[in-house]
């Protein structure tokens, strides 16, 4: 995820990273990372990412904070539960992958280069 | 070709979601998407969310997700449905085609894919669901997803930052972080091709496919690799992993 402020709304952090804060810690699918305390309404991006073991790159020149994904189990996927994807179409309308529950879905990646 | 397959299988409860991975977003993808006239969700991914959230490292590739939202096959090479037997002979190019393009087309013709096996498997899954031998268990799905250590995870952060810098017009700074992403995630073709495609190429339709040093000014190329050199080094036949049932 990318942030341009040191703190962000907790819900934004959850949506962007796919990790949800629960009483047992930060959770994705059935995997949880224990945290000392459940975050409030806002989180410090660097602090929470560091506590969760997520990589952080801070770009002071342009004011970006980039948080990378987890590397739990040394695999790209931590869980087989599909992540939520909120991506726009050509008209800028955001489509949610979860809206296709009940169907078999192939997510197909292509590029024009 | 995927569109026809989708329309055929849609009545059986199948949906296709295409995602264009391109920092340039609609500006880069629009022509192709409008030509395809998709009847399915066709989305744009300017920050390569599919790379970090699903482990996509090359295109075309795909992930299969069942009715409950469980991944049953992680990201893997997804060749197009084949319409005719593959002609592996290098394409005939018009006289005057730049030497680099001839080299690229020759290598591209050597890229192999298991289209028949892949599409047989896809149809088997659509017909048989979880009883299909091609539907993997959650444990298999995780184990078969791409390797990711702390360096790879850090490389994804650099790539996302590079994408944002590119979009804000800080091209030179974007290059710094694209280069770092390439070092840290050496198996990602999309991370490299994306960055290469943002460098100026010759005017015209080849601009974004050039992906390498200009013939008259090779020193200006800001990356270690380029498409033609990298594919020769890896071997075009190894560009896609073979389909693994």
Interface residues (C-beta under 8 A of the other chain):
Chain A: X1 X2 X18 X54 X55 X56 X57 X59 X61 X62 X64 X66 X67 X68 X69 X70 X71 X73 X74 X75 X76 X77 X78 X79 X80 X81 X82 X83 X85 X87 X88 X89 X90 X95 X97 X98 X100 X101 X102 X103 X104 X105 X106 X107 X108 X109 X110 X111 X112 X113
Chain B: X2 X13 X14 X15 X16 X17 X18 X19 X20 X21 X22 X26 X28 X29 X30 X31 X32 X33 X34 X41 X42 X43 X44 X45 X47 X49 X50 X52 X53 X54 X55 X56 X59 X60 X61 X62 X63 X64 X65 X66 X67 X68 X69 X70 X71 X72 X74 X75 X78 X122 X125 X126 X129 X137 X138 X139 X141 X142 X143 X145 X146 X147 X148 X149 X150 X152 X153 X154 X155 X156 X157 X158 X160 X161 X164 X165 X168 X170 X173 X177 X190 X193 X194 X196 X197 X208 X209 X211
